[in-house]
Structures are given as C-alpha cells and as structure tokens.
Amino acid sequence: MAEEIFYTFLDSFLGKIGIASSPSGIVCVDIGTGEDAFSEMLKRKFVDTPIKSEKKNSQALNRDFSGSGQAIDELNSYLKGNLKEFDSKLDIRGTPFRLNVWNNTRKIPYGGMRSYKFIACEVAKATYSRAVGNAISKNPIPIFIPCHRVINSDGNLGRYGPGENIKRRLLELEGAI
C-alpha cells in the first residue's frame, strides 16, 4: 500500500494547529493556517501521495493509524503547561544538514534557550549561524522540534515562522522568559 498522509487540526490559544502524519510519525505541524491552505501545502510537499483529512471521530484517528491522536493529546497537555517532553513519533524529512540542525534543536530542554551560534557550533562551526537559521526556518514540525527555543546571540528572540508573538507565548508558557 502506498504511503498516505493524514491531517487534522487542534484549536488552541495559539490558533488552529494543523498536524499531518504518515504511518511512520508526524511529518508536518503548522500553526495558524486554515484547513484549505494546510491541505494545499501538504499536496505540494508530498506530491503523488494521498492526503486525507482525519475528522475528530474518524476511524483513522480512532485507531491512531497515523499517530495524530497521540500528538493531539500531547500538544493539548503541552499547551496547558503539563507536558515537558513529547513522545510522539516523528517522520522527519530533510537534507543531512537540516536533520542535524533539527536533531540538535530537539536537545534544547523545556524552558531553555540556545542561540543560533550555539547550534552552529554543535553541528559545524560558529560561522554557520546563518545556515542554521535557514535550516530552523524550514523546520516542518515546530513545537515538537522546538525551534522557538532558538534565539539570537544578543538575547533578542529573533524570527519565528508562525509569528514572533507565538514564539514569545511559547517561551512564556515554558517559563523561559
């Protein structure tokens, strides 16, 4: 059977969070995009792969085919301040450099922050800060890969794809700021 990507949404204080997963784990998380835009993005990203919506009471979600059920439960718990580490399986796809950056980003503990330069030193050398920033901006699974915990060396929070306000709210939730 060919791979299928299932997606669903969670309503949160951050807005709608889209979660897409394959049988291997979560492949994409998007904060603030509507269902139509999220579905179209998934179709562009996973060409020739069936993209299916999981409705809240669908058979796919109930049997947890894609892992979205666990991810939603974990996100709900995290957003209430009750979860510090995620156990959901991730199906992370990217270049070797991006995978290295994202895996190092996953090591940043709850409530912690690291600079782009720190991550650059972990994966290559300090002069790679811009490349690290680029890789982090391409993070397909925010929150689960906590790119919101990566800040500028001067302490400025820096950019965040879903918006700097959301980055600030996640860091406040974790007690980092």
N, C-alpha and C positions, 0 to 999 in steps of 0.2 A: 504494500500500500504506500502511495506517495505521501510525503510529509504534508501535514495540514497545519495552518496557523490559526489558532482560536484567539479571540479577543473579547474583553469585557470591560466594564467601567466601574469605578468606585467613586461615589460622591464624597467629597471631603472638604475641610475648611480651606484647602488649597485650590478647590475647584474640582472638576472632573479629572480623574486619573485613569488613563487607558492602559490596560495591561494585556500584552499579547504573548502567547506561548506556543511552543512546539511540543511534541511528545517528550523532548529532552529537557525542557525547562523554559523559563521566562526569556523571551527574545527582545522584548521592547516594552518600555514604560514611557508614557507621555503625560505630562501634567498640563491641563488647561486646554487641550484640543477637543473639539467636538467629535462625535462618532463618525460623521461623514469624512471629515478631514483625516482622522486617525485611520480609518479603513483605506482611504486612498493612499496615504503614506505607506501603509503596510503592503498594498498591492504593488507600489513602485519598488519597495525594498525587497520584497520576496516574489519576484517575477516568476510566473508559471507555478506558483504554489497556491492551493486553495486557501482563501481567507474566509473564516467563518466567525460570526458573532455568537458568543455564548450569552444567552439570556439568563437572568438570575436563577431561574428554576429549570434550565435546560438539562437534558440528560447528560450532555458532555460535562457540564460543571458539576453535576451531582456525582458523577463517577470520577471526577477530578482527572479526566483524561490528560489535560494539559498542565496541571499544576496551578492553574489560576485560582482555584478555591483556597489553597494554602496561602498563595501570595496575597489575596484579598484579606484573609484573616490576619496575616502578619502586618500588612500595611495599616489596617484598622487599629491593631494593637500598638504599632509604632506611633501612629498619629495621635494616639491617646497618651503617649508617653510611657507605655507599658512594655515595650519591646526594644531591646538594645542591639540584638543581632538577628539577622534573617537566616532562616534555614532553607528557604525555597531554592530549588534547583534553578540554576541559570544556564541558558544556552547562549553563551557569549560568542559573538562572531566579529572578527576584525583582523587587521594586519597584525603581525607579530609584535610590532612596536606598540600599537594601541592596546593589545591584550596585556602586554607587560605593564603599561601605564595603568590600565583599569584594575589589574590584579593588585598592584601596589596601592592604588586608591582604596581598594576593599580592605586593606590592612589598617586604615585610619580608624581608631576606635570611636565609638559613640561619644559625642561631646568633645571630641578632639578636632584639631585643625592642623593642616600641614600646608606649606607653601608649594607653589608650582616648582620652585627651585629645589625644594626638598625632594619632591617626587622625581625631578630630573636627575638629581644625584643618585637616587635609588636605581633608576633604570638605565642611565647612561652617564651623563656628566652635566654639571651645572649650566653649561651653555645651551642645553636643550630645553630650557624653560618654555620657550615659545612653542616648540614641538609638543611638549607635554600639554600645554594649554590647548593646542589644537586637538590633540587626542581626547582630552577631557571634554571638549565641546562636542565631540562626536559620540559621547557615551550613550549607548542605546537603552540603558537600564538605570536611569537615575533613581536615587534613594537606595536601591539595592546595591548599586555601585555608587558609594556616597561622594560623588563629585562636588556636592555642596560643601563638603568639608575642606576643599582645596581653596586657598586664598592667596593673595599677593604677599610677597616678602615683607612689604611695608605695613602689613596688617589690614589693608583695605580688602574688603570681601571679594572684590572682583566680579566678573560677569557670571551669569548663570542662564542657560538656555531658556528655562521656563520663566525667568524674570528674577531680578535681584531681590525683589520683595519676598519671593518664595524662598530664595536661598536664606535670607535673613530669618524668616519664620521657622525654617527647618533648624537652623543653628540655635535659635532661641528655644525651640522645643527641646533640643538636646542639652541646653544649658551651656553651650559653648560661648555664647555672647549674652 
